[in-house]
């Protein structure tokens, strides 16, 4: 029957090709209750934006057919390569066990596949990922989410995190996994709710969301979220949900209620899963399965049970994994730099301390005394931070003055001690204030005003030895080739430091500050502005950047201008540069401390150095038990309750006092006990017993099928060149710029470039990558200056890319649009030859072969049946049905006696790099193509047989992956995999036929 003619409706199955609405479609699994005969279909080129329902009367036999030897159909060798690569890029429905890897733009490290392998053996995924800082937990969790969504095991997902991390999660999901997540924050929720229909929630409307945990935990929102929460939930910084503070308790109650649904997938992510608290760890694992809460990780049998749900690796566990080396920095070079207060500043600190002691000894009520205590402790921390922080806090009403209960006072006290109950340090960098509710003309108020005036006079390097020390340190780092990040405790300190560094370093070094004054979605834009400038860079920041922002690409050193009294915060700061992707062999960390008061020295000795020693001993961060609360409160007590004879003394001997010594000894004993327990159980949760080497063949085959990043760059550049665009290379990378004007109209429209701007809003139109809100974009002057002209395409070798430009990754919308155009135009003979960069037929004359070889580009489709999820009530859902595709290269050689021999996969792969040695004369080319097309009829049975063999190999691959999860996982994995079926769907698509002919006189 002639392709394209209407036929009597016949039974259709998923994977079948049909024609409708002027294009070819692939049928997808449709709901069983579709009584009207409608079917779900996706375009043949793989464009998911056009997934649609077709009516029976629309459906015809497909117009797609075999290539034909007609004028203009035989192309050169380059055009054949473009078609192969376009097919790789357009293919987003992989048939193998790692279905998601075909549609992401990041190439996971092999160790990052371990959590995914653990997840694949579970009916309902319940997993705790506790890998060390900088290993890539976000990638691991997102891989699991992408795979579950691709397989149909989950319909929608949400990420719970702090507001400061929301923007990074959104960016990672979009740029690396092709998942468009909306942010559900206090600033966005009302707008999102307006887009919903009646009876619909945000989470019904948007399949992928990133949600502020503290926003959604509130009583007025929690109930609705519990009713409409997606069936896949990722919780970042999960340790912040199981502490003892009020904020921790509300988060825990929310997660406990969400986890009570046994059919909900739950992935918990944290670099500190234990937090030094056995009970907190039990609550954390109990969210995965209540039975895990009672297990003792020190017992081997209990560890085996926990290990099914918990993975924790140190860098040394994965630095070399299988045959892959992961380039972490070789060492973190840690150094402490002391400074001595100038005489005037030392006198200022002494007077402030004397005032503080007077205040805490006043005979006020208990509540008032507690507020005074917190206020003067906060004042002392600001004075030791910088004169700018001192001056501002001395003029601002104390935050603790608003406290009405002892619990509220205690919350302020913990914040001053860096023992915050909040999700992160975000919002904690403002000065705490010093003015209590006292008359403006009282002695205390006048005293604070005089202190503020003195602080103003002490500003600048001529009075501030700490600032002078920092300037010298930063200059030294820059001379050594390290662009540093300077971390400060308070916003006024960061601004003060940035101003004076900019003045001291001159025009060749660019300095900027990022603090909590900036909305989270504007912080990355500010960093991008700084690093886009030519020259050297110094970033000054508060702890709003100590989590969630990866800075290893542009910075190699961290300077702690202010000591945090929470050692984990130091680790988080240094983790911004000491992580995977850092190109420097060593990173540096420098801590400034004063030698006059002794306070910095005590915090260093009792907390920071002990933390570093234990981390080096165990291999992972072991948080200080209870945050070191007992020691810090003993320290502040010793500061303020000393005898009057010492009121003028600045240097203290607190280390020898009984109260402080006892607290220190108790802390170190408990800390060492926790570290010892950790060291005994860590190796089990590193999952060295997994057998990922058994799936190495699947990974290698997938990477070969998808192509290398260099293939994507070559394909995009050569396609645009062949279509008449004068590509301008970037001299610093593999990137380039291409004018869009000469491109065919169909491709321009696919790229979102229209003659009428109103056209650029429909489905499937390429939208340029965006980052953040309109407010943050308007502030990004550097990006705006670099933005591409409307009719120019700018491609970059790597992420991140400026707004409106593109990355040379297979998931970039512009790269996909180009690939789809190449594929579609190769099948559309109605287009002019100059608008068709690829051809389905070709002949190459080369010395790389010693016999004539015919190479076929074949696309197989498979109807995949995946095992149903076993629900908690032991009932089973219906099996999941998917349509997958797999492009294959098959080749045969014709020997001297006319025998046809099929090449092995390895021989076929070795054939692809062959290059033509001379042109092929037209008569010979036509003869070879005609002969090859006739021979295709003779190999139809082989192609069909190969499809069935490929289906069996796919089933075996799924089985191997699920069995590779260790002894205990093997039985469950095998049981699950027995439900997997792969069957060829329809006839294979013969996309291309290419003949390799031996050059006379040539040899291999």
BELNORHU-V961405 format. One record per backbone hydrogen bond with DSSP energy under -1.0 kcal/mol. CO is the residue of the C=O (numbers start at 1). NH is the residue of the N-H. E is the energy in kcal/mol with one decimal. If there is no record, write none. Layout:
{{CO;NH;E} {CO;NH;E}}
//
This chain:
{{2;5;-1.6} {5;61;-1.1} {13;16;-2.2} {16;27;-2.5} {18;25;-3.1} {19;60;-2.6} {20;23;-1.5} {23;20;-2.5} {24;44;-2.0} {25;18;-2.1} {26;42;-2.3} {27;15;-2.6} {31;34;-1.5} {33;35;-2.0} {39;54;-3.0} {40;28;-3.2} {41;52;-2.5} {42;26;-3.4} {43;46;-2.0} {47;50;-1.2} {48;51;-1.7} {52;41;-2.9} {54;39;-2.0} {55;58;-1.5} {56;59;-1.0} {60;19;-2.4} {68;70;-2.0} {70;73;-2.1} {73;841;-1.1} {76;80;-1.3} {77;81;-1.7} {78;82;-1.9} {79;83;-1.5} {80;84;-1.8} {81;85;-2.2} {82;86;-2.6} {83;87;-2.0} {84;88;-1.7} {85;89;-2.4} {86;90;-2.6} {87;91;-1.4} {93;885;-3.2} {98;101;-1.0} {100;103;-2.2} {110;113;-1.3} {111;114;-1.2} {113;117;-2.5} {114;118;-2.3} {115;119;-2.3} {116;120;-2.1} {119;122;-1.9} {125;266;-3.0} {127;268;-2.9} {128;311;-2.4} {129;270;-2.2} {132;135;-1.5} {134;580;-2.3} {136;140;-1.9} {137;141;-2.7} {138;142;-2.5} {139;143;-2.4} {140;144;-1.6} {141;145;-2.2} {142;146;-2.9} {143;147;-2.4} {144;148;-2.5} {145;149;-2.3} {146;150;-2.5} {147;151;-2.4} {148;153;-1.7} {148;154;-1.5} {157;209;-1.5} {158;234;-2.5} {159;211;-3.7} {160;236;-2.9} {161;213;-2.3} {162;165;-1.4} {165;169;-2.3} {166;170;-2.6} {167;171;-2.3} {168;172;-3.0} {169;173;-2.6} {170;174;-2.0} {171;175;-3.0} {172;176;-2.1} {173;179;-2.5} {174;178;-1.0} {176;105;-2.2} {179;181;-1.0} {182;210;-2.6} {184;212;-2.1} {185;188;-1.4} {185;189;-2.4} {188;192;-2.4} {189;193;-2.4} {190;194;-1.2} {192;195;-1.2} {193;196;-1.2} {197;200;-2.2} {201;205;-2.2} {202;206;-2.7} {207;157;-2.9} {208;182;-1.9} {209;159;-2.0} {210;184;-3.2} {211;161;-2.4} {212;216;-2.3} {213;217;-1.6} {218;221;-1.8} {218;222;-2.7} {221;225;-2.0} {222;226;-2.4} {223;227;-1.6} {224;228;-1.8} {225;229;-1.3} {231;265;-2.7} {232;158;-1.9} {233;267;-2.6} {234;160;-3.2} {235;269;-2.9} {237;240;-1.9} {238;241;-1.9} {239;242;-1.4} {245;249;-2.4} {246;250;-2.1} {247;251;-1.9} {248;252;-2.8} {249;253;-2.4} {250;254;-1.9} {251;255;-2.6} {252;256;-3.1} {253;257;-2.1} {254;258;-2.2} {255;259;-3.2} {258;261;-1.2} {261;264;-1.9} {265;233;-2.3} {266;127;-2.3} {267;235;-2.7} {268;129;-3.3} {269;238;-2.6} {274;277;-2.2} {277;281;-2.1} {278;282;-2.0} {279;283;-2.1} {280;284;-2.0} {281;285;-2.6} {282;286;-2.0} {285;289;-1.8} {289;292;-2.3} {290;293;-1.0} {292;295;-1.5} {296;299;-2.2} {299;303;-2.6} {300;304;-2.2} {301;305;-1.5} {302;306;-2.5} {303;307;-2.6} {305;308;-1.1} {306;309;-2.2} {309;128;-3.1} {311;130;-3.3} {313;132;-2.1} {314;317;-1.0} {315;319;-1.8} {319;326;-3.1} {321;324;-2.3} {324;321;-2.5} {326;328;-1.8} {331;587;-2.1} {333;589;-2.6} {335;591;-2.3} {337;593;-1.8} {339;595;-1.9} {342;346;-2.9} {343;347;-2.3} {344;348;-2.1} {345;349;-2.5} {346;350;-2.4} {347;351;-2.3} {348;352;-2.3} {349;353;-2.4} {350;354;-2.3} {351;355;-2.3} {352;356;-2.5} {353;357;-2.3} {354;358;-1.9} {355;359;-2.2} {356;360;-2.0} {359;362;-1.3} {362;364;-2.1} {365;369;-2.7} {366;370;-2.2} {367;371;-2.2} {368;372;-2.5} {369;373;-2.6} {370;374;-2.2} {371;375;-2.5} {372;376;-2.7} {373;377;-1.9} {374;378;-2.3} {375;379;-2.1} {376;380;-2.2} {377;381;-1.9} {378;382;-2.0} {379;383;-2.5} {380;384;-2.0} {382;386;-2.1} {386;390;-2.2} {387;391;-2.7} {388;392;-2.1} {389;393;-2.3} {390;394;-1.9} {393;434;-1.2} {396;434;-2.2} {396;435;-2.2} {398;401;-1.2} {399;402;-1.5} {400;403;-1.8} {405;409;-2.0} {406;410;-2.5} {407;411;-1.8} {408;412;-1.9} {409;413;-2.4} {410;414;-2.6} {411;415;-1.8} {412;416;-2.2} {413;417;-1.7} {414;419;-4.1} {415;418;-1.4} {425;428;-2.1} {429;491;-2.6} {432;399;-3.1} {435;398;-2.5} {436;438;-2.5} {439;442;-1.8} {442;446;-2.5} {443;447;-2.3} {444;448;-2.1} {445;449;-2.0} {446;450;-2.1} {447;451;-2.1} {448;452;-2.3} {449;453;-2.0} {450;454;-1.9} {451;455;-2.4} {452;456;-2.1} {453;457;-1.7} {454;458;-1.3} {456;459;-1.2} {460;463;-1.5} {460;464;-1.6} {464;468;-1.9} {465;469;-2.5} {466;470;-2.0} {467;471;-2.4} {468;472;-2.0} {469;473;-2.2} {470;474;-3.0} {471;475;-2.3} {472;476;-2.1} {473;477;-2.2} {474;478;-2.4} {475;479;-2.3} {476;480;-1.7} {477;482;-3.0} {478;481;-1.3} {483;556;-2.0} {483;557;-1.1} {484;539;-2.0} {485;559;-3.1} {486;541;-3.0} {487;561;-1.7} {487;562;-1.3} {490;494;-2.1} {491;495;-2.4} {492;496;-2.4} {493;497;-2.9} {494;498;-2.5} {495;499;-2.3} {496;500;-2.0} {497;501;-2.6} {498;502;-2.4} {499;503;-1.7} {500;504;-2.2} {501;505;-2.6} {502;506;-1.1} {506;509;-1.1} {508;536;-1.6} {510;538;-2.5} {512;540;-2.8} {514;542;-1.4} {515;518;-1.7} {519;522;-2.6} {522;526;-1.8} {523;527;-2.1} {524;528;-2.7} {525;529;-2.3} {526;530;-1.9} {527;531;-2.7} {528;532;-1.6} {530;533;-1.3} {536;510;-3.1} {538;512;-1.6} {539;486;-3.0} {540;514;-2.4} {541;488;-2.6} {542;545;-1.8} {543;546;-1.2} {551;555;-1.6} {556;588;-1.8} {557;485;-2.0} {558;590;-2.5} {559;487;-2.8} {559;561;-1.2} {560;592;-2.1} {566;569;-1.6} {567;571;-1.7} {568;572;-2.3} {569;573;-2.5} {570;574;-2.5} {571;575;-1.8} {573;576;-1.5} {574;577;-1.3} {574;578;-2.3} {576;551;-1.7} {577;579;-1.4} {579;582;-1.9} {585;330;-3.0} {587;333;-3.2} {588;558;-2.2} {589;335;-2.5} {590;560;-3.2} {591;337;-3.2} {593;339;-1.8} {597;652;-1.2} {598;602;-2.0} {599;603;-2.4} {600;604;-2.7} {601;605;-2.6} {602;606;-3.0} {603;607;-1.8} {603;608;-2.1} {604;609;-3.7} {607;611;-2.4} {608;612;-2.2} {609;613;-2.5} {610;614;-2.4} {611;615;-2.3} {612;616;-2.2} {613;617;-1.9} {614;618;-3.0} {615;619;-2.5} {624;627;-2.4} {625;628;-2.2} {626;629;-1.3} {628;632;-2.5} {629;633;-2.4} {630;634;-1.9} {631;635;-2.4} {632;636;-2.3} {633;637;-2.1} {634;638;-2.3} {635;639;-1.8} {636;640;-1.9} {637;641;-2.1} {643;646;-1.8} {644;647;-1.9} {646;649;-1.9} {653;656;-1.5} {654;657;-1.8} {657;661;-2.8} {658;662;-2.7} {659;663;-1.7} {660;664;-2.6} {661;665;-2.5} {662;666;-2.3} {663;667;-2.3} {664;668;-2.6} {665;669;-2.2} {666;670;-2.4} {667;671;-2.9} {668;672;-2.5} {669;673;-1.9} {670;674;-2.2} {671;675;-2.4} {672;676;-2.4} {673;677;-2.2} {674;678;-2.5} {675;679;-2.5} {676;680;-1.1} {678;682;-1.8} {681;685;-1.0} {684;687;-1.3} {685;312;-2.8} {687;690;-1.2} {691;694;-1.8} {692;695;-1.6} {695;699;-2.1} {696;700;-2.8} {697;701;-2.4} {698;702;-2.4} {699;703;-2.6} {700;704;-2.2} {701;705;-2.1} {702;706;-2.5} {703;707;-1.9} {708;712;-1.2} {709;713;-1.8} {710;714;-2.4} {711;715;-2.6} {712;716;-2.5} {713;717;-2.4} {714;718;-2.7} {715;719;-2.4} {716;720;-2.0} {717;721;-2.2} {718;722;-2.6} {719;723;-1.2} {720;725;-2.5} {721;724;-2.0} {725;727;-1.5} {728;737;-2.5} {730;733;-1.0} {735;730;-2.6} {736;795;-3.0} {737;728;-3.4} {738;793;-2.9} {740;743;-1.4} {744;748;-2.4} {745;749;-2.8} {746;750;-1.9} {747;751;-1.7} {748;753;-3.0} {749;752;-1.6} {756;759;-2.2} {757;760;-1.5} {759;762;-1.0} {762;765;-1.4} {769;804;-1.3} {773;777;-2.3} {774;778;-2.1} {777;780;-1.1} {779;781;-1.8} {780;784;-2.3} {781;785;-2.3} {782;786;-1.3} {783;787;-1.0} {789;792;-2.1} {791;740;-3.6} {793;738;-2.8} {794;806;-2.7} {795;736;-1.5} {796;808;-2.5} {802;805;-2.0} {806;796;-2.9} {807;809;-2.3} {809;812;-1.4} {812;816;-2.5} {813;817;-2.1} {814;818;-2.2} {815;819;-2.2} {816;820;-2.8} {817;821;-2.1} {818;822;-2.4} {819;823;-2.3} {820;824;-3.0} {821;825;-3.1} {822;826;-1.6} {828;831;-1.2} {832;835;-1.2} {833;836;-1.6} {840;993;-2.8} {841;75;-3.1} {842;995;-2.5} {844;997;-3.1} {845;917;-2.8} {846;999;-1.4} {852;894;-2.6} {853;996;-3.6} {854;892;-1.9} {855;994;-2.7} {856;890;-2.0} {857;991;-2.4} {857;992;-1.5} {858;888;-3.4} {859;989;-2.8} {860;886;-2.5} {861;985;-3.2} {862;884;-2.6} {863;983;-1.4} {864;882;-2.7} {865;981;-2.3} {866;880;-1.7} {869;877;-1.8} {871;874;-1.9} {875;871;-2.7} {880;866;-3.3} {882;864;-2.8} {884;862;-3.1} {886;860;-2.6} {888;858;-2.8} {890;856;-3.7} {891;903;-3.0} {892;854;-2.5} {893;901;-2.5} {895;898;-2.0} {899;895;-2.4} {901;893;-2.9} {904;908;-2.3} {905;909;-2.2} {906;910;-2.0} {911;914;-1.7} {921;925;-2.4} {922;926;-2.8} {923;927;-2.0} {924;928;-2.6} {925;929;-2.3} {926;930;-2.4} {927;931;-2.3} {928;932;-2.4} {929;933;-2.5} {930;934;-1.8} {931;935;-1.9} {932;936;-1.4} {936;939;-1.2} {939;943;-2.4} {940;944;-2.4} {941;945;-2.7} {942;946;-2.7} {943;947;-1.8} {944;948;-1.7} {945;949;-2.4} {946;950;-2.7} {947;951;-2.0} {948;952;-2.0} {949;953;-2.2} {950;954;-2.2} {951;955;-2.1} {952;956;-2.2} {953;957;-2.2} {954;958;-2.3} {955;959;-2.1} {956;960;-2.6} {957;961;-2.3} {958;962;-2.0} {959;963;-1.9} {960;964;-1.2} {964;691;-2.4} {966;970;-1.5} {969;973;-3.0} {970;974;-2.7} {971;975;-2.2} {972;976;-2.4} {973;977;-2.7} {974;978;-1.5} {976;979;-1.4} {977;980;-2.1} {981;865;-2.9} {983;863;-3.2} {989;859;-2.7} {992;857;-2.5} {993;842;-1.4} {994;855;-3.7} {995;844;-3.0} {996;853;-2.5} {997;846;-2.4} {999;1002;-2.7}}
//
